[in-house]
Amino acid sequence: MWKIKKELLEEIIRAAQKTCPYEFLCLLSGKNETIEEIVFIPNINGKNFVEINTHNIPIDNTIIGTIHSHPHGENTPSKADKKFFQNYQINGIINYTYQINQVRFYNKKGETIEIEII
């Protein structure tokens, strides 16, 4: 089971709140099924989208996933989200409530997975 420190998840949520009403996105870095860091990359964001240039993603084998916000909707993945998820082991969505217990995580297939908050 994947794990993430509560303080790190809270930091991600705060960053997402600061970009509201626009979507937020960052990469997740870690090893041994533990998310240890966030990696910010340049992006273009709007009220219902966030875009990245894949050439800006660092070549780093510790990048294991993504997390982004849906500031105007639920934390279920869109078709575009599911396509993007295929590139990473773990993917998170923060919904408009910005509550730690409302963050959902998904695997490469877009299926919900459980994360242990440590």
N, C-alpha and C positions, 0 to 999 in steps of 0.2 A: 504494500500500500504506500502510495506517495505521502510525503509529509511536507509541511511548511510551518515555519515559525509564525506564531501569532503576530509578533511585532512586524515581521516582513509583510504579511498580508494586510495589516492595518496601514502600513506605509503605502502600499499599492492602492488601497481604497482612498486614502487621503489624496494621492496624486490624481486619481480618477475624479474625485469630487472637484478638484481645482480646475479641471478642464471642462466641467459641466457648463453649458449645455452640449458640449461637443464630446464625441467619443474619445476614449483614451486607449492607448496600446503600449505594451512593453513586452520584452522577451523575458523568459524565466531561465535561470541557469542553476545547475545543480549536479549532483552525482549520488549514486547509491540510493535512488528513489527519495532524495531529500532536496527540495527547492531551497537554494541558499542565497541567491542574489536576483536582482532585477537588472535588466540591461535596457537602457533607453536608446532608441534609434530615431533618427529624423522621420517624421511622418506628416501627412496632410490629414487633418481631421475636420469633420463637420458634424451636424446634428444627428445624422443617421449613417455615418460611415467613417472609416479611418483607412488610409492607404499608406503603404510603405513601398519603397523601392528595394527590392530584394538584394540589390547590389550593396546596400548599406548594412546588411546583416553581417556581423563579424564572422570570420572563419574561426569557429570556436566549438570544439566538440562537447563543451559543458552546457551549451544552449539546448535545452530540452523541451521548451514550450513557450506559450504565449498567454497573456491575459489582457482582456480589453473590457471596456464598459459599454453598456446599453443604457445611456442616461434617460431614454424616453420609452423604455420597454422592459420586457421580461429578460431573464437570463437564459433563454433558450437560443440555440444557435440558428442563424439564418442559413440559407443555401450557400451563400458566399463564405460564411464562417466555417461551415463543414468542409468546404473545398480547401480553405486555408489550413484547417486543423490537420489535414492529411500529412502535412510537413513536420509535425511535432508530436511527441509522445503524450504531452499533457497540455490542455488548453483551458483557460478559465474565462468566465464571463461574470462581470459585476453588474447587477441591475440597478435601477434608479433609487433604490432604498439605501444603497451604500452601507448595508449592514453585513457584518462578517459572516453571519449565518445564512445569508442570501447569495453568497458567491457560489457558483456551480462550476464544476470541473468536468472535462470531457476528454476522451481518448481520441486517437487518430480517426476513428470511425464516426465521431460525433456522439458516442454513447456516454451517458453520465457515469462518472466514476467517483468513488469516495476518496477524500483527502483527510489525513489526520493533521489537525492543527496542534502543534506542540509548543 
